Amino acid sequence: MISAQAWADAQRLWDFQQMGHELRPCSVAIGLGSHDLGVADTSADLYHRGMMPLIVFTGATSRTTRDRMPRGEAEHYRERAMELEVPADAILVEPRARNTGENIRFSRALLEERGAAVSSVLLISKPYEERRAYATARKLWPEVEWVSASTPMTLADYVDSIGDARLVIDMLAGAQQRLMIYPQQGFMIEQRVPDDVAAAYARLRDAGFTSRLVADMQSGSDGATGAP
């Protein structure tokens, strides 16, 4: 049973992750690979709305996707976008990245290799990771302008789509923890975390929503290592 307090804290983290950027046309989109095919769906929708002429889908596989996406997250995203009538020549696939930092670095290298002129990027992620993805991208590719986007949906709708409320709250806690500890590791830009957001995260951590935390941070210490 998930308490009312835990739901309220999860909602606070969900709201904080939403960057609220106004969508506008960009040079390219980068769709971050994961278990969530909604990223591909949203990328296709934004392509058809004229928000970008080119999409890079980036991602290998992980323990959560290797069975569902055996050909790699980026390749499954490409296939889904083509089902939604995005032309093949409007899609690039980056198949090696295994974390958010690699998503950005490898996508940048691919675009530079192709000679793409990039001044702005539409960064498409899962709804609960908008801010985390943005902070990583700004750190690793500061020369371009970043516009964050995700599938518009409520926390309740996302929980329904995943079918596991505890896992979603674990993922929210993990994303928030990284926003708080990774800047000091050099993986992200620093962003101010409001006191009520930090308190919501701490309550969720203390209540046991820890499966997606960096391992040596589960006790609440600040000595994390790792990558985005």
N, C-alpha and C positions, 0 to 999 in steps of 0.2 A: 504494500500500500504506500503510495506517495502522498505525503502530507500536503495540506494547503499551503504551508510555508514554503515547501520545496517547489511547488508549482509557481508560486509568486516569485521566488528567486530565479527560477528558470526563465520566466517571462522577462524579468529585468535584464538578464544576460542576453536573451534573444533580442530585445529592443536595442540594447547597446551595440550589438553586432551590426545592426542595420545602419549603413552610412548615410542613407537618404540622399544620395547623389541624383541630380537631375540628368536623365539620360540625354545624350547628344551624339551626333555622328563622330566616330573616331577612325583613326587610320587602320586599326585592326582590332580584333577581339581575341582574347586568350581565355579559353574555357578550361578550367582546372579539373583534372580528372579525379574521380572518386567513385563511390558506389552509386551515386545519385545521377541517373540519366536525365533528371530535370535540368541539369546544366546544359546538356545538348539540346533539349527542347527549347530552353530560353534562348540559347545562342541562335537557333534556327529562326525563332520568332523575331529576334532583333535584326538578324540579317534581312529578313523579308520586309522589315520596317525601314530598311535603308540606313541602319546605324553603323554598318561597317562593310567594306567590300571583301574582307578576308578574315577567316577564323583559324586560329591555331588551337587544336585540341592537344592537351599535354597530359601524359600520365602512363606509367607502366601498369603493374598490378601490385596489390597489397594483400595482406591476409584476409581482408574483408571483400576483395573483388576477384581473387584469382579463380574462384569457381564460377562466379556469375559472368565474368568478363575475361575468359581465358586468352583472348587475342590482345589483351591490354585495354586499359580504360580509354585511351585516346582513340584507338581503332574502333571500339564499340561506339564511342561518341560520334565519330565520323559516319559510321553506318547509320546511326539514328538520325543524324542531321540530313543525310542524303534521302532517307525515307521521308523526311519532311521537306523535300524538294530544294535543299541547298545544293547547288551544283558542285561536282567533285573538284573543279578547278578553283573553287573559293575556299577550299579547306586544306590546311597543312596539318600533318600529324607529327607530334613529338613523342616518341614511344618510350623514353628512358627514365623520365623523372619519377622519383619516389617520395618526394616531399615538396612542400610549397616553394622552398628556395630553389630547388632544381627545376620546378615548373617554370619559374621566371627566368632563371639563367639559361636553361636549355632552349626555351622559346625565343629569347632574345638572340641567342646564337643562330638559331634556325632562320629567323627573319633577316638577320644581317647577312647570312650566307646566301639568301635568296635576293638580296639587294632591295628589300622592302623599305620604303621611306616611312618611318614611324615617328610621329610627334605626339600621338595620344593613343591610349589603349583602353578598351572596354574590358574590364576584368570581371569575368563571370564565374561565380563560385556558388557553393551551397549557401542557403540563407543564413545559417548560423556561423558562417566563417567569413562574411564580407569584410569586417574590420581587420581580422587577422590576415587575410590575403592582401588587403590594401597596405597594411603596415609592412609586410614583407616586400611587396613590389616596390614601394617607395624607397626602401632601403637599398634594394639591389639594382634598380634601374631608375635613378632619380631624374634623369634627363627628360623623361617623357611625362605627360599628364595622364593620370589614372582616373578612370571613372568606374566606380563599383556597381555591379548589378547582380541580381539573383532572381530566382523565381518568386514572384510576389505571393506570399502565403502567410497564414498565421501559424503560431507555434502549434496550436491544436491540430491544424491541417497537416503540418509536417509530421507530428507524432503519428497521426492516422496513416500517413503515407509510408512511414517506416515500420509501424506496427509494434514498436517496443519503446514505451515511454521512458523507461529507465536508461536505455542506451542513448536516447536523444539528450537527456539531461546530463549524462556522463560526457557526451560530446560537447555540449555547451560549456561545461565546467573545464574541459580540456582546452577548448579554444580560448576561454577567458584566462586561464592560467598562463598560456603562452604569451598572450598580450602583456601580461604583467612581468614575466621573467625573461623573455627572449630579447628585449631591447638591450639589457645589460650583457647579453652574450653576443651582441652584434648582428643578430638575425633580423631585426625589425627596427623601424623608427619608434621612438618613444611617443606614447599617447597618454594623455591624462585620463586616469580611471576614476570616475566619481566615487565618493565614499560609499554610497549605497550599492553601487555595483560591486566594489571590493567586498563589502559585507555580505552581499548575496552569494558571491563565489565562496567565501569562507564558510558560510553555513552549509552550502551544498557539499563542499569538501569534507567538512566535519560530520555530515550526515551519511557519508560513505559513497558519494557519487565520484568515484576515483578511478574508474577503469581506464579512462583516457588521459589521465594526468601523466606528466613526465615522471618516471618511476621514483627518482629520489626527491621529488617534491611532495609526495603523498602525505608526508608528515607535516607539511606546511613550512619546511625550511626553504631557504632561498638559494640553494646550491645547485640548481639544475644545470645539466649539460644536455646537448643534443642538437637537433636541427629542426627547422620549422616544419 
